[in-house]
Amino acid sequence: MHITRGDKVHRIYVLDGHRTCCSDDPRLAPKVLSHPLAGGGMSSPQSSHYDQELPQQIVVEGDARVDVVVLVFPGVSADIKLDVHLVGEGAEANVYGAYVCGGEEKVKIAVDMYHDLPHCNSRQLFKGIAGGVSKVDFYGKIIVAQDAQRTEAYQENHNILLTDGAKVDTKPQLEIYADDVKCSHGATIGRLNEEEQFYMRSRGISLEDAKVLQMISFIAPVLEHVEDEVQREELTSMIESDIRNIIRNV
Protein backbone atom coordinates (compact mmCIF):
# COMPACT_ATOMS: atom_id res chain seq x y z
CA MET A 1 0.00 0.00 0.00
CA HIS A 2 1.38 3.39 -0.99
CA ILE A 3 -0.06 6.55 0.56
CA THR A 4 0.82 9.53 -1.63
CA ARG A 5 1.66 13.01 -0.39
CA GLY A 6 -1.16 14.72 1.47
CA ASP A 7 -3.56 11.74 1.37
CA LYS A 8 -5.43 10.41 4.42
CA VAL A 9 -6.37 6.73 4.41
CA HIS A 10 -8.32 4.67 6.96
CA ARG A 11 -8.48 0.87 6.65
CA ILE A 12 -10.03 -1.91 8.75
CA TYR A 13 -8.97 -5.54 8.42
CA VAL A 14 -11.10 -8.24 10.02
CA LEU A 15 -9.81 -11.81 10.38
CA ASP A 16 -12.77 -13.97 11.28
CA GLY A 17 -12.72 -17.72 10.86
CA HIS A 18 -16.35 -18.69 11.25
CA ARG A 19 -18.73 -16.08 9.83
CA THR A 20 -19.15 -13.06 7.61
CA CYS A 21 -17.16 -10.16 9.02
CA CYS A 22 -19.94 -7.60 8.62
CA SER A 23 -23.59 -7.22 7.83
CA ASP A 24 -24.97 -6.80 4.33
CA ASP A 25 -25.28 -3.07 4.90
CA PRO A 26 -23.61 -1.52 1.81
CA ARG A 27 -22.21 1.22 4.02
CA LEU A 28 -19.95 -1.37 5.65
CA ALA A 29 -18.77 -3.25 2.60
CA PRO A 30 -16.20 -0.83 1.21
CA LYS A 31 -14.44 -0.37 4.54
CA VAL A 32 -14.46 -3.68 6.41
CA LEU A 33 -11.79 -5.84 4.86
CA SER A 34 -11.09 -9.55 5.14
CA HIS A 35 -7.89 -11.57 4.95
CA PRO A 36 -7.23 -15.00 3.40
CA LEU A 37 -6.00 -16.30 6.76
CA ALA A 38 -9.59 -16.14 7.94
CA GLY A 39 -9.84 -19.84 7.17
CA GLY A 40 -12.37 -19.73 4.37
CA GLY A 41 -15.16 -18.55 6.64
CA MET A 42 -15.69 -15.26 4.85
CA SER A 43 -18.87 -15.94 2.92
CA SER A 44 -20.36 -12.49 2.47
CA PRO A 45 -22.63 -12.20 -0.57
CA GLN A 46 -20.79 -8.94 -1.24
CA SER A 47 -17.35 -10.54 -1.07
CA SER A 48 -16.34 -8.74 -4.26
CA HIS A 49 -16.34 -5.52 -2.22
CA TYR A 50 -13.63 -6.81 0.10
CA ASP A 51 -9.89 -6.58 -0.22
CA GLN A 52 -8.67 -10.12 0.31
CA GLU A 53 -5.16 -9.48 1.59
CA LEU A 54 -3.66 -7.53 4.44
CA PRO A 55 -0.69 -5.58 3.02
CA GLN A 56 2.76 -6.55 4.22
CA GLN A 57 4.16 -3.09 3.57
CA ILE A 58 2.79 0.43 3.80
CA VAL A 59 4.74 3.43 2.46
CA VAL A 60 3.61 6.87 3.63
CA GLU A 61 4.81 9.99 1.83
CA GLY A 62 5.14 13.50 3.25
CA ASP A 63 2.13 15.09 4.96
CA ALA A 64 0.13 11.89 4.40
CA ARG A 65 -1.59 9.85 7.09
CA VAL A 66 -2.70 6.24 7.36
CA ASP A 67 -4.77 4.65 10.13
CA VAL A 68 -5.00 0.86 10.15
CA VAL A 69 -7.19 -1.25 12.44
CA VAL A 70 -6.62 -5.02 12.54
CA LEU A 71 -9.08 -7.28 14.39
CA VAL A 72 -8.41 -10.99 14.89
CA PHE A 73 -11.42 -12.99 16.06
CA PRO A 74 -11.56 -16.41 17.78
CA GLY A 75 -10.90 -19.43 15.60
CA VAL A 76 -8.21 -17.69 13.55
CA SER A 77 -4.55 -18.66 13.59
CA ALA A 78 -2.68 -15.86 11.87
CA ASP A 79 0.86 -14.78 11.07
CA ILE A 80 0.75 -11.05 10.44
CA LYS A 81 3.84 -9.15 9.30
CA LEU A 82 3.56 -5.44 8.58
CA ASP A 83 6.35 -3.00 7.70
CA VAL A 84 5.48 0.70 7.68
CA HIS A 85 7.87 3.22 6.12
CA LEU A 86 7.48 6.95 6.76
CA VAL A 87 9.42 8.39 3.82
CA GLY A 88 8.42 12.06 3.78
CA GLU A 89 8.45 14.86 6.34
CA GLY A 90 5.14 15.22 8.14
CA ALA A 91 4.07 11.62 7.48
CA GLU A 92 1.94 9.86 10.10
CA ALA A 93 1.03 6.19 10.60
CA ASN A 94 -1.14 4.66 13.31
CA VAL A 95 -1.66 0.91 13.62
CA TYR A 96 -4.26 -0.38 16.06
CA GLY A 97 -5.04 -4.02 16.69
CA ALA A 98 -7.08 -6.34 18.88
CA TYR A 99 -7.10 -10.12 19.07
CA VAL A 100 -9.45 -12.43 20.97
CA CYS A 101 -8.44 -16.09 21.33
CA GLY A 102 -10.29 -18.77 23.24
CA GLY A 103 -9.14 -22.14 21.93
CA GLU A 104 -5.99 -23.44 20.28
CA GLU A 105 -5.24 -20.42 18.11
CA LYS A 106 -1.70 -19.36 17.33
CA VAL A 107 -1.45 -15.66 16.53
CA LYS A 108 1.80 -13.94 15.63
CA ILE A 109 1.92 -10.21 14.99
CA ALA A 110 5.06 -8.35 13.94
CA VAL A 111 5.00 -4.63 13.15
CA ASP A 112 8.11 -2.65 12.21
CA MET A 113 7.71 1.12 12.02
CA TYR A 114 10.50 2.86 10.07
CA HIS A 115 11.01 6.59 10.61
CA ASP A 116 13.30 7.66 7.79
CA LEU A 117 12.89 11.46 7.77
CA PRO A 118 12.23 14.25 10.32
CA HIS A 119 8.90 15.43 11.74
CA CYS A 120 7.05 12.10 11.44
CA ASN A 121 4.63 10.58 13.96
CA SER A 122 3.51 7.03 14.62
CA ARG A 123 1.57 5.02 17.14
CA GLN A 124 1.11 1.29 17.64
CA LEU A 125 -1.56 0.03 20.05
CA PHE A 126 -2.38 -3.68 20.29
CA LYS A 127 -4.65 -5.23 22.93
CA GLY A 128 -5.43 -8.91 23.28
CA ILE A 129 -7.44 -11.46 25.24
CA ALA A 130 -6.10 -15.02 25.38
CA GLY A 131 -7.96 -18.04 26.73
CA GLY A 132 -7.95 -21.79 26.23
CA VAL A 133 -4.50 -22.97 25.21
CA SER A 134 -3.97 -20.20 22.67
CA LYS A 135 -0.52 -18.77 21.98
CA VAL A 136 0.12 -15.15 21.03
CA ASP A 137 3.44 -13.62 19.98
CA PHE A 138 3.72 -9.88 19.54
CA TYR A 139 6.86 -8.29 18.13
CA GLY A 140 6.83 -4.55 17.61
CA LYS A 141 9.74 -2.33 16.68
CA ILE A 142 10.25 1.38 16.11
CA ILE A 143 13.31 2.20 13.99
CA VAL A 144 14.34 5.86 13.91
CA ALA A 145 17.05 6.76 11.38
CA GLN A 146 19.82 9.20 12.22
CA ASP A 147 18.26 11.92 10.06
CA ALA A 148 14.77 11.45 11.51
CA GLN A 149 14.98 14.22 14.11
CA ARG A 150 11.85 15.41 15.95
CA THR A 151 10.22 12.03 15.62
CA GLU A 152 7.31 11.10 17.86
CA ALA A 153 6.68 7.36 18.06
CA TYR A 154 4.81 5.31 20.63
CA GLN A 155 4.12 1.61 20.99
CA GLU A 156 1.94 -0.33 23.44
CA ASN A 157 0.88 -3.95 23.79
CA HIS A 158 -1.48 -5.02 26.57
CA ASN A 159 -2.90 -8.49 27.23
CA ILE A 160 -5.34 -10.32 29.48
CA LEU A 161 -4.94 -14.03 30.22
CA LEU A 162 -8.16 -15.92 30.94
CA THR A 163 -6.66 -19.36 31.59
CA ASP A 164 -3.43 -20.90 32.85
CA GLY A 165 -3.00 -22.65 29.50
CA ALA A 166 -2.94 -19.47 27.42
CA LYS A 167 0.45 -17.93 26.65
CA VAL A 168 1.48 -14.47 25.48
CA ASP A 169 5.00 -13.44 24.52
CA THR A 170 5.43 -9.72 23.89
CA LYS A 171 8.59 -7.97 22.74
CA PRO A 172 8.27 -4.23 22.07
CA GLN A 173 11.53 -2.69 20.89
CA LEU A 174 13.08 0.69 20.15
CA GLU A 175 15.99 1.17 17.74
CA ILE A 176 16.86 4.86 17.76
CA TYR A 177 19.76 6.57 15.97
CA ALA A 178 18.54 10.19 16.33
CA ASP A 179 18.75 12.25 19.51
CA ASP A 180 15.87 14.74 19.21
CA VAL A 181 12.95 12.32 19.51
CA LYS A 182 10.00 11.43 21.73
CA CYS A 183 9.63 7.65 21.77
CA SER A 184 8.27 5.11 24.22
CA HIS A 185 7.18 1.50 24.38
CA GLY A 186 5.46 -0.69 26.91
CA ALA A 187 3.81 -4.05 27.43
CA THR A 188 1.64 -5.70 30.08
CA ILE A 189 0.22 -9.17 30.69
CA GLY A 190 -2.35 -9.59 33.43
CA ARG A 191 -5.66 -11.02 34.60
CA LEU A 192 -9.15 -9.62 35.02
CA ASN A 193 -9.51 -7.50 38.14
CA GLU A 194 -11.52 -9.50 40.69
CA GLU A 195 -12.18 -6.43 42.84
CA GLU A 196 -13.95 -4.79 39.92
CA GLN A 197 -16.01 -7.95 39.45
CA PHE A 198 -16.96 -7.97 43.14
CA TYR A 199 -18.03 -4.33 42.95
CA MET A 200 -20.23 -4.94 39.90
CA ARG A 201 -21.76 -8.09 41.38
CA SER A 202 -22.62 -6.17 44.56
CA ARG A 203 -24.75 -3.96 42.33
CA GLY A 204 -26.67 -6.80 40.78
CA ILE A 205 -24.53 -7.47 37.70
CA SER A 206 -23.92 -11.15 36.98
CA LEU A 207 -20.36 -12.48 36.96
CA GLU A 208 -20.58 -13.19 33.22
CA ASP A 209 -21.80 -9.68 32.45
CA ALA A 210 -19.12 -8.20 34.70
CA LYS A 211 -16.38 -10.05 32.83
CA VAL A 212 -17.83 -9.03 29.48
CA LEU A 213 -17.91 -5.38 30.55
CA GLN A 214 -14.29 -5.60 31.70
CA MET A 215 -13.10 -7.10 28.44
CA ILE A 216 -15.10 -4.81 26.17
CA SER A 217 -13.71 -1.83 28.11
CA PHE A 218 -10.24 -3.28 27.68
CA ILE A 219 -10.62 -3.58 23.90
CA ALA A 220 -12.46 -0.26 23.50
CA PRO A 221 -9.34 1.92 22.99
CA VAL A 222 -8.72 -0.01 19.76
CA LEU A 223 -12.33 -0.06 18.59
CA GLU A 224 -12.69 3.69 19.07
CA HIS A 225 -10.43 4.11 16.06
CA VAL A 226 -13.10 2.58 13.81
CA GLU A 227 -14.39 5.89 12.53
CA ASP A 228 -17.78 4.83 11.23
CA GLU A 229 -20.29 4.43 14.08
CA VAL A 230 -22.25 1.67 12.31
CA GLN A 231 -19.08 -0.34 11.78
CA ARG A 232 -17.92 0.24 15.33
CA GLU A 233 -21.20 -1.00 16.80
CA GLU A 234 -21.23 -3.99 14.45
CA LEU A 235 -17.71 -5.06 15.39
CA THR A 236 -18.24 -4.44 19.10
CA SER A 237 -21.33 -6.65 19.03
CA MET A 238 -19.36 -9.41 17.28
CA ILE A 239 -16.57 -9.23 19.86
CA GLU A 240 -19.03 -9.23 22.77
CA SER A 241 -20.72 -12.36 21.41
CA ASP A 242 -17.39 -14.15 21.08
CA ILE A 243 -16.26 -13.09 24.55
CA ARG A 244 -19.44 -14.53 26.06
CA ASN A 245 -18.82 -17.84 24.32
CA ILE A 246 -15.25 -17.93 25.60
CA ILE A 247 -16.31 -17.15 29.18
CA ARG A 248 -18.87 -19.96 29.15
CA ASN A 249 -16.19 -22.43 28.07
CA VAL A 250 -13.54 -21.41 30.61
Secondary structure, DSSP 4 states (H G I P E B T S, - for coil): -EE-TT-EEEEEEEE-SSS-SS-S-TTTTTTEEE-GGGTT----TTGGGS-----SEEEE-TT-EEEEEEEE-TT--EEEEEEEEE-STT-EEEEEEEEEE-SS-EEEEEEEEEE-SSS-EEEEEEEEEE-TT-EEEEEEEEEE-TT-TTEEEEEEEEEEE-STT-EEEEEEEEEE--SSEEEEEEEEEE---HHHHHHHHTTT--HHHHHHHHHHHHHHHHHTT--SHHHHHHHHHHHHHHHHHHHHH-
